[in-house]
């Protein structure tokens, strides 16, 4: 009898979701708030109906996650624990799909995921995709963000909603996630 091949657990995220809700070093706090102000001004200046006549490209953050030298194994030891880790991460748009090398995803809930990428065993990016966010996702998301906050002084930046929150501020994180949940369920 032939052995059955084990199916890979694969996840896809739309390329527009990359880095929209990201974890960054705390040193970027004022830079991110400044960028959000510039984005709002630019958006107001270039608004045309329901769209925009131009696209604003954010400036690079002064300090990257790579600068913190967070080892991927240390990160996974603290963060992964009981969460489901995907075997393969894909990105793209429409029907186009591309494999993301050195990128992992953790399931926080059916439509809520934490992604992270690395190079040479050092974390380079951490971001969240919180689609159809519900009460079921709330505790897992808070717990994983609290775990990440043990690694370094970090902030959560939601570029779409103009929010910057220190990961150690559980009260503000909880308020933010409850607001995301409320908006998702309107």
C-alpha positions in Angstrom: 0.0 0.0 0.0 1.3 3.5 -0.9 1.9 6.0 1.8 -0.2 9.1 1.5 1.8 12.4 1.0 1.3 14.8 3.8 -0.4 18.0 2.6 1.4 21.3 3.1 -0.5 23.9 5.0 -0.3 26.9 2.7 -1.5 30.5 3.2 -1.9 33.4 0.8 -1.9 37.1 1.5 -2.7 39.8 -1.0 0.4 41.9 -1.8 -1.4 45.1 -0.7 -1.6 43.7 2.9 2.2 43.5 3.3 3.4 45.8 6.0 0.1 47.6 6.4 0.0 46.6 10.1 3.6 46.1 11.1 5.8 45.8 14.2 8.8 48.1 14.3 11.5 49.3 16.7 10.2 51.9 19.2 12.8 54.4 17.9 10.5 54.8 14.8 7.6 56.1 16.8 7.9 59.8 15.9 9.0 59.1 12.4 5.8 57.0 11.8 3.6 59.6 13.4 5.2 62.2 11.1 4.7 60.0 8.0 1.1 59.5 8.9 0.6 63.3 9.0 2.3 63.7 5.6 0.2 60.8 4.2 -3.0 62.5 5.4 -2.0 65.9 3.9 -1.0 64.3 0.6 -4.2 62.2 0.5 -6.4 65.3 1.0 -4.4 67.2 -1.6 -4.7 64.4 -4.2 -8.2 63.1 -3.5 -10.3 62.6 -6.7 -13.8 61.2 -6.1 -13.3 57.9 -4.3 -9.7 57.6 -5.4 -6.4 59.6 -5.7 -4.5 61.3 -8.5 -1.1 60.3 -7.1 0.3 57.7 -4.7 2.4 58.6 -1.7 5.4 56.4 -1.1 6.4 56.3 2.6 10.0 57.0 3.6 12.0 54.1 4.9 12.0 53.8 8.7 15.2 55.1 10.4 15.7 51.8 12.3 14.7 48.5 10.8 13.9 45.3 12.7 17.1 43.8 11.2 19.0 46.4 13.2 17.7 44.8 16.4 19.3 41.4 15.6 16.4 39.3 16.7 17.3 35.7 16.0 14.5 33.8 14.3 14.8 30.8 16.6 14.5 33.1 19.7 11.5 34.7 18.1 9.8 31.4 17.4 10.6 30.1 20.9 8.7 33.0 22.4 6.0 33.5 19.8 5.0 30.3 18.1 4.1 28.1 21.1 0.6 26.7 20.5 -0.2 28.6 17.3 -0.5 26.9 14.0 2.5 27.6 11.8 2.0 27.4 8.0 4.4 25.3 5.9 4.3 27.7 2.9 3.5 31.4 2.4 2.3 32.8 -0.9 1.6 36.3 -2.0 0.4 38.0 -5.2 -2.8 39.5 -6.6 -5.8 38.4 -8.6 -4.9 34.8 -9.7 -1.1 35.4 -9.6 0.7 33.6 -6.8 4.4 33.6 -5.8 6.1 31.8 -3.0 7.6 34.0 -0.2 11.1 32.6 0.7 12.2 32.9 4.3 8.7 33.9 5.3 6.5 32.3 7.9 2.9 32.7 9.1 1.1 31.9 12.3 -2.7 31.5 12.6 -4.2 33.8 15.2 -7.7 32.9 14.0 -9.4 31.8 10.8 -8.7 35.2 9.1 -6.2 36.7 11.4 -2.5 36.0 10.9 1.0 37.1 12.0 3.7 37.0 9.3 7.4 37.3 9.7 10.4 37.1 7.4 14.1 36.7 8.0 17.5 36.7 6.4 20.6 34.9 7.8 18.5 33.8 10.8 17.6 37.4 11.7 14.0 38.8 11.7 13.6 41.4 9.0 9.8 42.1 9.1 6.8 41.3 11.3 3.3 42.2 10.1 -0.3 41.2 10.7 -3.3 40.7 8.5 -6.5 41.0 10.5 -9.4 40.3 8.1 -12.8 39.5 9.5 -11.4 40.1 12.9 -13.6 38.7 15.7 -13.7 38.2 19.5 -12.1 34.7 18.9 -9.0 36.4 17.4 -8.6 39.0 20.1 -7.0 37.1 22.9 -4.6 35.2 20.6 -3.5 38.5 19.0 -3.0 40.2 22.3 -1.0 37.3 23.6 1.3 37.1 20.6 1.9 40.8 20.6 2.7 40.7 24.3 5.1 37.8 23.7 6.8 39.8 20.9 7.2 42.8 23.2 9.6 40.7 25.4 12.1 40.7 22.6 12.7 44.4 22.3 11.0 47.8 22.7 8.6 47.7 19.7 5.6 49.5 18.3 2.6 48.4 16.3 1.9 50.6 13.3 -1.3 50.4 11.4 -0.8 52.6 8.3 -4.4 52.2 7.1 -5.9 53.5 10.3 -3.1 55.9 11.3 -2.4 54.1 14.6 0.9 53.8 16.4 0.9 51.8 19.7 3.7 50.6 21.9 3.5 46.8 22.3 3.9 47.1 26.0 0.7 49.2 26.2 -1.8 46.4 26.6 -4.7 48.8 27.3 -4.2 50.7 24.0 -3.6 47.5 22.1 -6.9 46.1 23.4 -8.8 49.3 22.5 -7.3 49.2 19.0 -8.1 45.6 18.4 -11.7 46.0 19.7 -12.1 49.0 17.3 -10.8 46.8 14.4 -13.3 44.1 15.4 -16.1 46.7 15.6 -15.3 48.1 12.1 -15.0 44.6 10.6 -18.5 43.7 11.9 -20.3 46.8 10.7 
